[in-house]
């Protein structure tokens, strides 16, 4: 087959081979605006616009860029390109399958089929690894303490042999929530993502743990917080209250003279940590006033105020 001229896509875009995705995108946009056939009066504007578009198409995808970088070691811009030994015999030129539009034969020789290009026994596997799938998984706090499996459904992309996305399928799994899992943690399930192309391995499934809001508990790391409403006299005189936990109730003794906003803690009633131990349940005391009081109750409050002779703002005077 006739040799093709090698294209240095970094040189076409005017960026270094170490440029990040942001720099590559910015360079492409600049050239696209400059050479767009509808607005540019530059000589060879259409050809330069196509070159820029082709370069961006090759470098914007991590997979394509990695494949191109492997080949770039064997060519110089504008010089005939043959590729490394065995490259063409492994399906390099005109692999077909992926729609490469108006791009050059050089581009089509690399990316014409997602499973072709530089690789095989001497390079990467001829097959393509399947795409990873990521999904947010809502988890109830109670489920973090359970050993039972949780059923999940998620969408998995399906590709044809040319690497083109053709459909999505729904996949079902039963997963166990790992002990000590944290809100926002990313869990990898190997091989549960999209199927590979051309015999490649499956991608992975990543679950992003999202704790569902609980009606009673707030979360602080491995600890839980619950607000305990108390009448003013319960704070003053002390009391014993059955306090909810994730697994039942505990009897909590509130000492006489406790303060509004004070925290008490119960060991071993929080969330599980990585070491298999549970954190604390912090019980925050909150004084709650009666909504309705009749004249008799008000009179008792007034009598209490006189007898207590208590000034909560005493420190202000000093």
C-alpha positions in Angstrom: 0.0 0.0 0.0 1.3 3.5 -0.7 3.0 5.3 2.2 1.1 8.1 4.0 2.5 11.3 5.3 2.8 11.4 9.1 0.8 14.1 10.8 2.1 15.6 14.1 -1.2 16.6 15.7 0.5 18.5 18.4 2.4 20.6 15.9 -0.8 21.2 13.9 -2.5 22.6 17.1 0.6 24.4 18.2 0.9 22.8 21.6 3.5 20.7 23.4 3.1 16.9 23.6 2.7 17.4 27.4 -0.3 19.8 27.0 -3.3 19.0 29.1 -6.8 18.6 27.8 -7.7 22.2 28.6 -4.8 23.6 26.5 -5.6 21.2 23.6 -9.2 22.3 23.6 -8.3 26.0 23.7 -5.8 25.7 20.9 -8.4 23.9 18.7 -11.0 26.5 19.3 -8.6 29.3 18.4 -7.7 27.6 15.1 -11.3 26.7 14.4 -12.4 30.3 14.7 -9.5 31.5 12.6 -9.9 29.0 9.7 -13.6 28.2 9.6 -14.5 28.2 5.9 -17.6 30.3 6.5 -15.7 33.3 7.9 -12.0 32.9 7.1 -10.4 34.5 4.0 -7.0 32.8 4.8 -5.4 30.7 2.1 -6.1 27.0 2.4 -8.5 27.9 5.3 -10.6 24.8 4.7 -7.7 22.4 4.7 -6.3 24.0 7.8 -9.7 23.8 9.5 -9.9 20.1 8.7 -6.4 19.5 10.0 -7.2 21.2 13.2 -10.5 19.3 13.6 -8.7 16.0 12.9 -5.9 16.8 15.4 -8.5 17.6 18.1 -10.4 14.5 17.4 -7.2 12.4 17.8 -6.1 14.1 21.0 -9.3 14.9 22.9 -9.9 11.2 23.9 -7.5 9.6 26.4 -7.6 6.3 24.5 -7.0 7.8 21.1 -4.3 10.1 22.4 -2.4 7.2 24.0 -2.6 5.2 20.7 -1.4 8.2 18.7 1.4 8.8 21.2 2.7 5.3 20.6 2.8 5.8 16.9 4.3 9.3 17.1 7.7 7.9 18.1 7.9 6.4 14.6 7.1 9.4 12.4 8.0 13.0 11.6 5.5 15.6 10.5 5.0 15.7 6.7 7.3 12.7 6.1 6.2 9.3 4.7 5.0 7.1 7.5 5.2 3.3 7.6 4.7 2.6 11.3 6.5 0.1 13.5 7.1 -3.5 12.3 3.9 -5.5 12.0 1.7 -2.5 12.5 -0.1 -2.6 9.1 -0.5 -6.3 9.1 -2.5 -5.9 12.4 -5.1 -3.9 10.7 -3.6 -0.4 10.6 -4.6 0.9 7.2 -8.3 1.5 6.6 -9.6 -0.7 9.3 -13.1 0.5 8.7 -16.0 0.5 11.1 -15.7 3.8 12.9 -17.0 6.8 10.9 -14.0 9.0 10.4 -15.8 11.6 8.2 -13.6 13.8 6.1 -10.5 12.9 8.0 -7.3 11.8 6.3 -6.2 8.3 5.4 -3.5 8.6 8.1 -6.2 9.2 10.8 -8.4 6.4 9.4 -5.4 4.1 9.5 -5.1 4.5 13.2 -8.7 4.9 14.3 -10.7 3.4 11.5 -11.5 0.4 13.8 -11.3 0.8 17.5 -9.7 -2.7 17.8 -7.0 -2.0 15.2 -3.9 0.2 15.0 -0.6 -0.3 16.8 -0.8 -3.2 19.2 -1.2 -6.9 19.0 1.3 -9.2 20.6 4.1 -6.6 20.4 2.0 -3.8 21.9 -1.4 -3.4 23.5 -3.9 -6.1 23.1 -5.9 -6.0 19.9 -9.0 -5.9 22.0 -10.3 -2.8 23.7 -11.1 -2.7 27.4 -14.7 -1.9 28.1 -15.8 1.4 29.4 -16.1 2.0 33.1 -19.5 2.8 34.5 -20.1 5.1 37.5 -23.3 5.5 39.5 -24.4 7.1 42.7 -25.7 4.6 45.3 -28.1 5.9 48.0 -27.5 4.0 51.2 -29.5 4.1 54.4 -27.5 4.4 57.6 -29.0 1.2 58.9 -27.7 -0.6 55.7 -24.1 0.3 56.7 -24.5 -2.1 59.7 -26.1 -4.9 57.8 -24.5 -7.9 56.1 -27.4 -8.3 53.7 -26.9 -7.7 50.0 -28.5 -4.7 48.3 -30.0 -5.1 44.8 -29.0 -2.4 42.3 -29.8 -1.7 38.7 -27.6 0.3 36.3 -27.2 1.1 32.7 -24.3 -0.4 30.7 -23.3 1.0 27.3 -23.0 -1.5 24.5 -20.6 -1.0 21.5 -20.2 -2.7 18.1 -17.0 -4.1 16.8 -16.0 -0.7 15.5 -16.3 0.9 18.9 -19.5 2.8 18.2 -22.1 3.2 20.9 -25.2 1.4 19.8 -27.4 0.9 22.9 -27.6 0.7 26.7 -28.7 -2.4 28.6 -29.9 -2.6 32.2 -27.7 -4.8 34.4 -28.7 -6.0 37.9 -26.4 -6.9 40.8 -26.6 -7.7 44.5 -23.9 -5.8 46.3 -22.8 -5.9 49.9 -22.1 -2.5 51.5 -18.5 -2.8 52.9 -18.1 -2.3 56.7 -16.9 1.1 57.5 -18.0 2.7 54.2 -18.0 6.5 54.3 -20.3 9.0 52.7 -18.9 9.9 49.2 -16.6 6.9 49.1 -15.9 5.4 45.7 -16.1 1.6 45.5 -14.8 -0.4 42.6 -16.5 -3.6 41.4 -14.0 -5.1 38.9 -15.3 -6.3 35.6 -18.9 -5.2 36.1 -18.8 -2.3 33.6 -19.2 -2.3 29.8 -18.1 -5.4 27.8 -14.8 -5.1 26.0 -14.4 -4.8 22.2 -12.7 -7.3 20.1 -12.1 -9.7 23.0 -11.0 -6.9 25.4 -11.7 -7.1 29.1 -14.8 -5.7 30.8 -14.7 -2.3 32.3 -15.3 -1.7 36.0 -18.3 -0.4 37.9 -17.7 2.4 40.4 -20.3 3.0 43.1 -20.3 6.5 44.7 -21.8 6.0 48.2 -24.3 8.6 49.2 -25.8 8.4 52.7 -29.6 9.0 52.5 -30.7 11.8 55.0 -32.0 10.2 58.2 -35.0 11.7 60.1 -33.2 11.4 63.5 -29.5 11.3 63.0 -26.8 13.5 61.6 -23.4 12.1 60.6 -20.0 13.3 61.7 -17.4 10.8 60.3 -18.0 7.5 62.2 -20.1 9.2 64.8 -23.9 10.0 64.9 -25.6 12.9 66.4 -29.2 13.0 67.7 -31.0 15.9 69.2 -32.9 15.1 72.4 -35.8 17.4 73.2 -36.3 18.0 77.0 -38.6 20.1 79.1 -36.8 22.8 81.2 -37.7 20.9 84.4 -36.1 17.7 83.0 -32.9 19.6 82.5 -33.2 21.1 86.0 -34.2 18.0 87.9 -32.6 15.2 85.8 -34.4 12.4 84.0 -34.0 9.1 82.2 -35.0 8.9 78.6 -35.2 6.0 76.0 -33.0 7.4 73.1 -33.3 5.8 69.6 -30.2 4.3 68.0 -29.8 2.6 64.6 -30.4 -0.8 66.1 -32.9 -0.1 68.9 -33.0 2.1 72.0 -30.7 2.9 75.0 -31.7 4.4 78.3 -29.9 7.6 78.9 -29.6 9.3 82.3 -29.7 13.1 82.1 -28.1 14.5 85.2 -29.8 17.3 87.2 -28.6 20.7 86.2 -27.8 19.8 82.6 -27.5 22.6 80.2 -29.3 23.3 76.9 -27.0 22.4 74.0 -24.9 20.1 76.2 -23.7 16.8 74.5 -23.6 13.4 76.1 -22.1 10.4 74.3 -22.9 6.7 74.1 -20.0 4.5 73.1 -20.5 1.9 70.4 -23.7 3.3 68.9 -22.3 5.2 65.9 -21.4 4.0 62.5 -18.9 1.2 61.8 -15.3 2.2 61.0 -12.7 0.3 58.9 -11.5 -1.5 61.9 -14.9 -3.0 62.5 -15.7 -0.9 65.6 -18.5 1.5 66.0 -18.2 5.2 66.8 -20.1 7.3 69.3 -23.7 8.4 69.4 -23.7 12.0 70.6 -26.9 13.1 72.2 -27.4 16.8 72.1 -29.7 18.2 74.8 -32.3 20.7 73.7 -34.7 22.6 76.0 -38.2 22.9 74.6 -40.7 25.2 76.0 -44.4 24.3 76.3 -46.3 25.9 73.4 -49.4 26.8 75.5 -49.5 27.8 79.2 -52.6 28.8 81.2 -52.7 31.3 84.0 -51.9 28.8 86.7 -48.8 27.6 84.9 -47.7 31.1 84.3 -48.1 31.9 88.0 -45.8 28.9 88.8 -43.2 30.2 86.4 -43.4 33.6 88.1 -43.0 32.1 91.5 -40.0 30.0 90.3 -38.4 33.2 88.9 -38.7 34.9 92.3 -37.5 32.0 94.4 -34.6 31.0 92.1 -33.2 34.6 92.0 -31.1 33.5 88.9 -29.5 36.0 86.5 -28.3 34.1 83.4 -26.5 37.3 82.2 -24.6 37.9 85.4 -21.3 37.9 83.6 -22.3 40.8 81.4 -22.2 43.2 84.4 -18.6 42.4 85.0 
